[in-house]
Amino acid sequence: MITLTINDRRLQVQEGTTVLQAAKGAGIQIPTLCYHEALAPYGACRMCLVEVVAGGRLGLSASCAYPAQEGLVVRTDSSRVLKARRMVAELLLARCPNVPEIQTLAQEMGIERPRFHIEDEKCTLCGLCVRTCEEIAGVSAINFIQRGTEREVTTPFAVPSEACITCGACAMVCPTGAIVIEGAEEIKHRELRLGPAKAIHVPFLQAVPKAPLIDAGQCIHFRTGKCGVCERFCLSNAIDYEMEDEEVEIEVGAIILATGFEPFDCSRVAQYGYGRLPNVISGLEFERMCNAGGPTGGKVVLEDGRSPESVAIFHCVGSRDENYNEYCSRVCCMYSLKFAHLVREKTGSKVYELYIDMRAFGKGYEEFYKRLLMEDVIFIRGKGAEVTDVAETPEEQGKLIVKCEDTLLGIVRRIPVDMVILSAGLEPRQDAAEVARLFGINRSKDGFFLERHPKLAPVETASDGVFVAGACQGPKDIPDSVAQGAAAAAGALALIDLGKVEIEPITALIDEAICSGCKICIGLCPYTAIEFVCRDTTGIAQVKEALCKGCGICVAACPAGAATQRGYTTQQIYGEMEGALLAEARG
């Protein structure tokens, strides 16, 4: 440890600590514009000047680059220091008079107007961007050129650099906003689908475990071999760049399938113009837009940055439609009402709700619907037919035109709006068939996992120990998914606590003497209850009775007649027939 004195306060710090770091740790504020913890100190802005007494000599030094030494005496508030900082701030204000950060710094020091020639620059030449590009990104796409008053930061030959990887690190560390990423300020609705591409992020707010992950495609370390800032600053030492994906096999006593759903792809309904017309967005993209941490900061805006004056919300996109999915997705009506409330609250825009039937079935849902009626939301009972940008009247110029039938009034309407929100329905995941085959369960006609019984066993499946929960079993909202998840967990715990499993009394049986090992039954078994066992030079099929449900598919398919069912052999069936005939003859 090293002992030094700052403003008459004795401090102990680790060796290698700078004066600025020592002062910051003691709560002593020193202004700076060019310091960043992830970069080597540079001392370019000179705002962090302090008075240092070392070896009997007194002088001014940049605290960010001056190492703490044993017995060092430092003053951060002497008249000499304040005068020097005031001079630096005045020079910066003369160079960058319109930069808010410089204006605030000058006001704190009592500077209203600089005495020097006023320029109109935004860059203070602090060098943060140059050092970040070199030390963090490792590409050196920008650097200083010229000297003296002609000094500036630019790319080689002042042309777009091929070395730039557009990571945005230079713009992020710039204290005055002098560097901007072209197009970053534009509102691009297509980017709302995934949100901002950050290298480290939590997959979604409800993720379990709620731990961040690194996107190797965006991470500077994996792209250039440099950076490593997260590893240096992680207090838990949880960053491991060498970690790779691995598959782990675990033996379990019960399985709960909660694979969820996929939102309907609105581009399949070509007449709505999704992906083709501007300001036609899906419900999930609007949800992302309304998020305070989203790319628009929670503001509802059009692609040109304006606030919409009118918005149309389409219900049941992809649901209750013979061309796509005939079933009701259950959630579309209520989240469409929520969107209408958010639009009215954030923008005061006129909102049109185009619905087939209003299905407000849950607790408090009908009350929320009536609340929206009181908020002057316009409800039109009729499905949207088309969205176009072809105007027929002056009022429709520059608008999206919604064509629909108002079934209550019995007329066809053309409604000019600024934005169209498509409330997409829910669909089974694309891998639902593969997952169902893997776990030996069935699917309903609409593709969702099928429960054993809709009333008596709503979370159990045809395979013992396999339970379903949430929207993978069928469209449902959050309260229903939570309730079904709790029921599935209780069923799994009950099965594990039981300690034993009851198997079916009627199972398949393979006659080893007849089986030819053709493996036809193995591929057909829906419960994967048949395995191939090698015997000497050949092999035979063998039934795992704990998995067999006695469906009889293997019995019907076996070409050699080696597969039979317990209780249903030919001799037993003949015996039952003889008994029935004898009983009838005696009766």
C-alpha positions in Angstrom: 0.0 0.0 0.0 1.1 3.6 -0.7 0.3 6.5 1.6 -0.3 10.0 0.1 -2.1 13.2 1.0 -4.8 14.9 -1.0 -6.3 18.1 0.3 -4.8 17.4 3.7 -6.4 13.9 3.8 -4.1 10.9 4.2 -5.1 8.1 1.9 -3.8 4.6 1.4 -4.1 3.2 -2.1 -2.8 0.2 -4.1 0.5 0.5 -6.0 -0.2 1.5 -9.6 -3.1 3.8 -8.7 -3.2 7.2 -10.3 -3.9 10.4 -8.4 -7.2 10.8 -10.2 -8.3 7.3 -9.1 -7.2 7.9 -5.6 -9.1 11.2 -5.4 -12.2 9.5 -6.9 -12.1 6.7 -4.4 -12.0 9.3 -1.6 -15.0 11.2 -3.0 -12.9 14.2 -4.2 -14.2 15.4 -7.5 -11.7 16.3 -10.3 -13.2 17.4 -13.7 -12.0 15.5 -16.7 -13.0 15.1 -20.4 -10.4 12.7 -21.7 -10.3 9.9 -19.0 -11.9 6.5 -19.3 -11.3 3.6 -16.9 -10.9 1.1 -19.8 -8.2 3.2 -21.5 -4.6 4.1 -20.7 -4.5 7.7 -19.3 -3.6 10.4 -21.8 -4.0 13.8 -20.1 -5.0 15.6 -23.3 -7.8 17.8 -22.0 -5.8 19.2 -19.0 -9.0 19.7 -17.0 -7.7 17.3 -14.4 -4.7 19.4 -13.4 -3.7 19.2 -9.8 -0.8 20.7 -7.7 1.7 18.1 -6.8 4.6 18.4 -4.2 7.2 15.6 -4.8 10.8 15.7 -4.0 10.6 19.2 -2.7 9.3 20.5 -6.0 5.9 22.1 -6.7 4.2 21.8 -10.1 1.0 21.2 -12.0 0.4 17.8 -13.5 -2.5 15.9 -15.1 -3.9 13.7 -12.3 -5.2 11.0 -14.6 -1.6 10.2 -15.7 0.3 10.9 -12.5 1.0 7.7 -10.4 0.5 7.8 -6.7 3.8 7.7 -4.8 4.8 7.3 -1.2 4.6 10.6 0.7 3.1 12.5 -2.3 1.2 15.7 -1.4 -1.6 16.8 -3.8 -3.8 19.9 -3.8 -6.9 19.8 -6.1 -8.4 23.2 -4.9 -5.5 25.6 -4.7 -5.8 29.0 -6.4 -3.2 28.0 -8.9 -5.1 24.8 -9.9 -8.4 26.7 -10.2 -6.9 29.4 -12.3 -5.3 26.8 -14.6 -8.6 24.9 -15.0 -10.4 28.1 -15.6 -8.0 29.0 -18.5 -8.4 25.5 -20.0 -12.2 25.7 -19.7 -12.2 29.1 -21.4 -10.1 27.8 -24.3 -12.4 24.8 -24.7 -15.5 27.1 -24.7 -13.9 29.3 -27.4 -13.3 26.2 -29.5 -16.6 24.4 -28.8 -19.1 27.1 -27.8 -22.2 25.1 -28.7 -21.3 21.8 -26.9 -23.6 21.4 -23.8 -20.9 19.6 -21.8 -18.4 22.4 -22.3 -21.1 25.1 -21.5 -21.9 23.4 -18.3 -18.3 23.1 -17.3 -17.7 26.8 -18.1 -20.8 27.8 -16.1 -19.5 25.9 -13.0 -16.3 27.9 -13.2 -18.1 31.2 -13.7 -17.2 31.7 -17.3 -19.9 33.4 -19.4 -18.0 34.3 -22.5 -14.4 33.4 -23.5 -11.9 36.2 -24.2 -10.5 34.3 -27.2 -11.5 34.0 -30.8 -14.7 31.9 -31.0 -14.8 28.9 -33.3 -17.6 26.4 -34.0 -16.1 23.0 -33.4 -17.6 20.0 -31.5 -14.4 18.0 -31.1 -12.2 18.9 -28.2 -9.3 16.7 -29.4 -9.4 14.7 -26.2 -8.3 11.6 -28.1 -10.8 9.2 -26.4 -12.0 8.0 -29.8 -8.6 7.5 -31.2 -7.4 5.5 -28.2 -10.6 3.5 -28.1 -10.3 2.5 -31.7 -6.7 1.5 -31.2 -6.7 -0.1 -27.7 -10.2 -1.5 -27.6 -11.3 -2.2 -31.1 -7.8 -2.9 -32.3 -8.3 -1.5 -35.8 -6.9 2.1 -35.7 -9.5 3.3 -38.2 -9.2 6.9 -37.0 -6.3 9.0 -35.8 -4.9 12.5 -35.4 -3.6 14.4 -38.4 -1.8 17.8 -38.7 -0.3 19.8 -35.8 -1.1 22.9 -33.8 -4.3 24.7 -34.6 -4.8 22.5 -37.7 -4.9 19.3 -35.6 -8.0 17.1 -36.1 -9.3 13.6 -35.8 -10.2 11.8 -39.1 -9.9 8.6 -41.1 -6.9 8.0 -43.3 -7.0 10.4 -46.3 -10.3 11.7 -45.0 -12.3 8.9 -46.7 -14.4 6.1 -45.2 -12.0 3.6 -43.8 -12.2 -0.1 -44.8 -10.6 -0.9 -41.4 -13.7 0.4 -39.5 -15.9 -2.4 -38.2 -18.7 0.1 -37.3 -18.7 -1.1 -33.6 -19.7 2.4 -32.5 -17.2 2.5 -29.6 -15.7 5.8 -30.7 -19.2 7.4 -30.7 -20.0 5.9 -27.3 -16.9 7.4 -25.5 -17.0 10.8 -27.2 -17.8 13.3 -24.4 -19.2 16.0 -26.7 -21.1 14.0 -29.3 -18.8 15.0 -32.1 -18.9 11.5 -33.6 -22.1 10.0 -34.9 -22.9 6.8 -36.6 -24.6 7.6 -39.9 -28.2 6.4 -39.9 -28.2 5.7 -36.1 -30.7 8.5 -35.5 -33.2 7.2 -38.1 -36.2 5.2 -36.9 -36.1 2.0 -38.8 -39.1 -0.1 -37.9 -37.5 -3.2 -39.4 -34.9 -3.0 -36.6 -37.6 -3.2 -34.0 -37.9 -6.9 -34.5 -34.7 -7.7 -32.7 -33.8 -4.4 -31.0 -30.3 -2.9 -30.8 -27.5 -5.3 -31.5 -25.5 -5.2 -28.3 -22.7 -7.6 -27.8 -23.7 -8.4 -24.2 -27.4 -8.6 -23.3 -29.9 -10.6 -21.4 -32.0 -12.6 -23.9 -35.3 -11.3 -22.5 -36.6 -9.7 -19.3 -38.1 -12.9 -17.9 -35.1 -15.2 -18.8 -34.2 -17.9 -16.2 -31.5 -17.7 -15.2 -31.4 -14.0 -15.7 -27.8 -13.8 -16.9 -26.3 -11.9 -19.7 -24.7 -13.6 -22.7 -22.1 -12.6 -25.3 -23.0 -12.4 -29.0 -19.8 -13.6 -30.7 -20.9 -12.0 -33.9 -21.1 -8.5 -32.3 -18.4 -8.8 -29.7 -15.2 -6.8 -30.6 -13.0 -9.4 -28.9 -14.2 -12.2 -31.2 -14.0 -10.0 -34.2 -10.5 -8.4 -33.7 -9.0 -10.2 -30.8 -8.8 -7.0 -28.8 -11.1 -5.3 -26.2 -11.6 -7.6 -23.2 -13.1 -4.7 -21.2 -15.9 -6.9 -19.8 -13.4 -9.4 -18.5 -11.3 -6.7 -16.9 -14.2 -5.0 -15.1 -16.3 -8.1 -14.1 -16.1 -8.2 -10.3 -17.2 -11.9 -10.2 -14.7 -13.1 -12.8 -17.6 -14.6 -14.7 -16.3 -13.8 -18.3 -14.7 -16.8 -20.0 -13.9 -16.2 -23.7 -12.8 -19.9 -24.1 -16.2 -21.3 -23.1 -18.0 -23.3 -25.8 -21.4 -24.7 -26.2 -21.8 -28.2 -24.8 -24.4 -30.9 -24.7 -25.2 -32.4 -21.3 -27.1 -35.6 -20.8 -29.1 -35.7 -17.6 -31.2 -38.6 -16.2 -34.6 -37.3 -15.0 -37.8 -38.8 -13.7 -40.2 -36.3 -15.3 -40.2 -33.9 -18.2 -42.2 -30.6 -18.6 -42.4 -29.3 -22.2 -42.8 -25.5 -22.2 -41.5 -24.7 -25.7 -43.9 -21.9 -26.3 -45.1 -20.6 -29.7 -44.1 -18.6 -32.7 -45.9 -15.4 -33.8 -47.6 -15.5 -37.1 -45.5 -14.1 -39.9 -47.5 -11.0 -41.0 -45.8 -10.9 -44.4 -47.8 -14.0 -45.4 -50.8 -11.7 -45.6 -49.5 -9.8 -48.7 -52.5 -7.4 -48.9 -51.6 -5.8 -45.6 -48.2 -4.6 -46.9 -46.1 -5.8 -44.0 -42.4 -5.5 -45.0 -43.3 -3.6 -48.1 -45.1 -0.4 -46.9 -43.5 1.9 -44.4 -45.1 2.2 -41.0 -46.9 -1.2 -41.2 -45.5 -3.0 -38.1 -46.4 -6.1 -36.2 -47.6 -6.2 -32.6 -44.3 -7.5 -31.3 -42.5 -4.6 -33.0 -44.9 -2.1 -31.5 -44.3 -3.6 -28.1 -40.6 -3.2 -28.6 -41.1 0.5 -29.6 -43.1 1.2 -26.5 -40.4 -0.2 -24.3 -38.5 2.6 -22.4 -35.3 0.7 -23.1 -36.1 0.2 -26.8 -34.6 2.0 -29.8 -37.1 4.9 -29.6 -36.9 5.4 -25.9 -40.6 4.4 -25.5 -41.9 7.0 -28.0 -44.4 6.0 -30.6 -43.0 7.4 -33.9 -43.1 6.9 -37.6 -40.1 6.0 -39.7 -39.5 9.7 -40.3 -39.5 10.5 -36.6 -42.9 12.2 -36.5 -45.6 11.3 -34.0 -48.6 9.6 -35.7 -51.9 11.4 -35.9 -54.0 8.3 -36.6 -53.3 4.6 -36.0 -55.2 1.5 -37.2 -54.9 -1.8 -35.3 -55.9 -5.1 -37.1 -57.1 -7.9 -34.9 -56.8 -11.6 -35.7 -54.0 -11.5 -38.3 -53.4 -15.1 -39.2 -56.1 -16.4 -36.8 -59.8 -17.2 -37.4 -58.9 -17.4 -41.1 -59.5 -20.4 -43.3 -56.5 -19.4 -45.4 -54.1 -19.6 -42.5 -55.2 -20.8 -39.0 -58.9 -21.4 -38.2 -58.5 -21.3 -34.4 -58.6 -18.2 -32.2 -55.3 -17.2 -30.7 -57.1 -15.8 -27.5 -54.5 -13.0 -26.8 -55.0 -10.8 -29.9 -58.1 -8.9 -28.7 -56.7 -7.9 -25.3 -53.2 -6.9 -26.4 -54.7 -4.9 -29.3 -56.8 -3.0 -26.6 -53.6 -2.5 -24.7 -51.9 -1.0 -27.8 -54.8 1.3 -28.3 -54.5 2.5 -24.7 -50.7 3.1 -25.1 -51.2 5.0 -28.4 -53.8 7.3 -26.8 -51.7 7.8 -23.7 -48.4 8.5 -25.5 -49.6 10.5 -28.5 -53.3 11.3 -28.2 -53.7 10.0 -31.8 -57.0 8.8 -33.2 -57.1 5.0 -33.0 -59.2 2.6 -35.1 -59.7 -1.0 -33.8 -60.7 -3.4 -36.6 -62.0 -6.6 -35.1 -64.1 -9.7 -36.0 -65.5 -10.3 -32.5 -64.4 -8.8 -29.3 -63.4 -11.8 -27.1 -62.7 -10.2 -23.7 -63.1 -13.4 -21.7 -60.8 -13.1 -18.7 -61.1 -11.5 -15.3 -61.2 -7.7 -15.7 -61.0 -7.9 -19.5 -64.6 -6.7 -20.2 -64.0 -3.7 -17.8 -60.8 -2.8 -19.7 -62.8 -3.0 -23.0 -65.3 -0.5 -21.6 -62.5 1.7 -20.5 -61.2 1.9 -24.0 -64.7 2.9 -25.2 -64.5 5.8 -22.8 -61.1 6.8 -24.2 -62.7 7.6 -27.6 -61.1 4.6 -29.4 -63.0 4.0 -32.6 -64.1 0.3 -32.9 -65.0 -1.0 -36.3 -66.6 -4.5 -36.5 -65.1 -5.9 -39.7 -61.8 -7.5 -40.8 -59.3 -5.3 -42.6 -59.3 -6.1 -46.3 -56.2 -4.3 -47.6 -53.6 -1.7 -46.7 -52.4 0.5 -49.6 -50.6 3.8 -50.2 -52.5 4.6 -53.4 -54.4 7.8 -52.6 -57.7 8.7 -54.3 -58.4 12.0 -52.6 -56.2 14.9 -51.4 -56.9 13.8 -47.8 -55.3 10.5 -48.5 -52.0 11.9 -49.8 -49.0 10.6 -47.9 -51.2 8.3 -45.8 -51.7 4.5 -45.5 -55.2 3.7 -46.7 -57.0 0.9 -44.8 -59.8 -0.7 -46.7 -62.4 -2.5 -44.6 -66.0 -3.5 -44.3 -68.0 -2.1 -41.3 -70.5 -4.9 -40.8 -72.5 -2.9 -38.3 -73.1 0.0 -40.7 -73.1 -2.3 -43.8 -70.6 -0.2 -45.7 -67.1 -0.4 -47.1 -64.8 2.2 -45.7 -61.4 3.8 -46.7 -59.6 5.1 -43.6 -56.4 7.1 -44.1 -54.0 6.5 -41.2 -50.3 7.1 -40.4 -49.5 3.8 -38.9 -50.9 0.2 -39.1 -50.3 -2.3 -36.3 -50.9 -6.0 -37.1 -51.9 -8.0 -34.1 -50.4 -11.4 -35.1 -51.8 -14.6 -33.8 -50.0 -17.5 -32.3 -48.7 -20.6 -34.1 -46.9 -23.8 -33.1 -43.1 -23.7 -33.3 -41.6 -25.0 -36.5 -39.9 -27.8 -34.6 -43.0 -28.9 -32.8 -43.3 -32.1 -34.9 -39.7 -33.1 -34.2 -40.2 -32.4 -30.4 -43.4 -34.4 -30.4 -41.7 -37.4 -32.1 -38.7 -37.2 -29.7 -40.9 -37.4 -26.6 -43.5 -39.7 -28.0 -46.5 -37.4 -27.7 -49.3 -36.5 -30.1 -50.3 -33.2 -31.7 -53.7 -31.8 -32.4 -55.0 -30.8 -35.8 -53.7 -27.3 -35.4 -50.1 -28.5 -34.6 -50.0 -27.9 -30.9 -49.1 -30.6 -28.4 -52.0 -32.8 -27.4 -52.9 -33.4 -23.8 -54.2 -36.7 -22.5 -57.7 -35.4 -21.7 -58.9 -31.8 -22.1 -60.7 -31.8 -18.7 -59.4 -34.7 -16.6 -55.7 -34.5 -17.6 -55.0 -31.1 -19.2 -51.2 -31.1 -18.5 -50.5 -34.8 -19.0 -49.6 -36.4 -22.3 -49.9 -39.9 -23.7 -46.3 -40.6 -22.5 -46.1 -41.1 -18.7 -43.8 -38.6 -17.1 -44.1 -36.0 -19.9 -46.2 -32.9 -19.1 -47.0 -29.8 -21.2 -47.4 -26.2 -20.0 -48.0 -22.9 -21.7 -48.7 -22.0 -25.3 -47.0 -25.2 -26.7 -50.3 -26.9 -25.7 -52.5 -24.3 -27.3 -52.8 -20.5 -27.5 -53.2 -18.9 -24.1 -52.4 -15.7 -22.2 -50.0 -15.3 -19.3 -52.3 -16.1 -16.4 -53.4 -19.4 -18.0 -49.8 -20.3 -18.8 -48.7 -19.6 -15.2 -51.6 -21.8 -13.9 -50.8 -24.6 -16.3 -47.1 -24.4 -15.5 -47.9 -24.8 -11.7 -50.1 -27.7 -12.5 -47.4 -29.4 -14.6 -44.8 -28.9 -11.9 -47.2 -30.4 -9.3 -47.8 -33.4 -11.5 -44.0 -33.9 -12.0 -43.4 -33.7 -8.3 -46.2 -36.1 -7.5 -44.7 -38.6 -10.0 -41.2 -38.3 -8.6 -42.5 -38.5 -5.0 -44.4 -41.7 -5.8 -41.2 -43.6 -6.4 -42.7 -46.1 -8.8 -44.5 -46.2 -12.1 -47.6 -48.2 -13.0 -47.2 -49.7 -16.4 -49.9 -50.7 -18.8 -51.3 -54.3 -18.4 -51.5 -54.7 -22.1 -48.1 -54.3 -23.8 -46.4 -55.7 -26.9 -44.4 -58.8 -26.8 -41.7 -60.0 -29.4 -41.2 -63.6 -30.1 -37.4 -63.8 -30.3 -37.5 -67.1 -32.2 -39.5 -65.6 -35.1 -38.1 -62.0 -35.1 -36.0 -61.4 -38.2 -34.6 -58.0 -37.0 -36.1 -56.0 -39.9 -36.6 -53.0 -37.6 -39.9 -52.0 -39.1 -41.6 -51.9 -35.7 -38.8 -49.6 -34.3 -39.5 -46.9 -36.8 -43.3 -47.1 -36.4 -43.5 -47.1 -32.6 -44.8 -43.6 -31.5 -43.5 -44.1 -28.0 -40.0 -45.2 -28.9 -40.6 -48.3 -26.7 -38.8 -50.8 -29.1 -35.1 -51.1 -29.3 -32.8 -53.2 -31.4 -30.6 -55.7 -29.5 -27.7 -57.5 -31.0 -27.7 -61.3 -30.5 -24.7 -63.2 -31.8 -24.5 -62.5 -35.5 -28.0 -61.1 -35.8 -30.2 -58.9 -33.8 -33.8 -58.7 -32.7 -36.4 -56.1 -31.5 -37.0 -55.9 -27.8 -39.9 -54.0 -26.1 -39.3 -51.7 -23.2 -42.5 -52.4 -21.2 -42.2 -49.3 -19.1 -42.7 -47.2 -22.2 -45.1 -49.4 -24.2 -48.8 -48.3 -24.2 -50.2 -51.3 -26.1 -51.3 -49.4 -29.1 -50.8 -52.4 -31.4 -49.1 -50.6 -34.3 -46.1 -53.0 -34.2 -48.3 -56.0 -34.0 -50.1 -55.0 -37.2 -46.9 -54.0 -39.0 -44.7 -57.0 -38.2 -44.2 -59.0 -41.5 -43.1 -62.2 -39.6 -45.9 -62.1 -37.0 -43.3 -62.0 -34.2 -45.0 -59.1 -32.4 -48.1 -59.8 -30.3 -49.9 -58.2 -27.5 -50.3 -59.6 -24.0 -53.9 -60.8 -23.6 -54.5 -60.6 -27.3 -52.6 -63.6 -28.7 -54.4 -65.8 -31.3 -54.9 -68.6 -28.8 -56.5 -66.2 -26.3 -58.8 -64.6 -28.8 -59.9 -68.1 -30.0 -60.4 -69.1 -26.4 -62.6 -66.0 -25.8 -64.6 -66.8 -28.9 -65.2 -70.4 -27.8 -66.2 -69.4 -24.3 -68.7 -66.8 -25.7 -70.2 -69.4 -28.0 -70.4 -72.1 -25.3 -72.1 -69.6 -23.0 -74.6 -68.7 -25.7 -75.3 -72.4 -26.4 -75.9 -73.1 -22.8 -78.0 -70.1 -22.2 
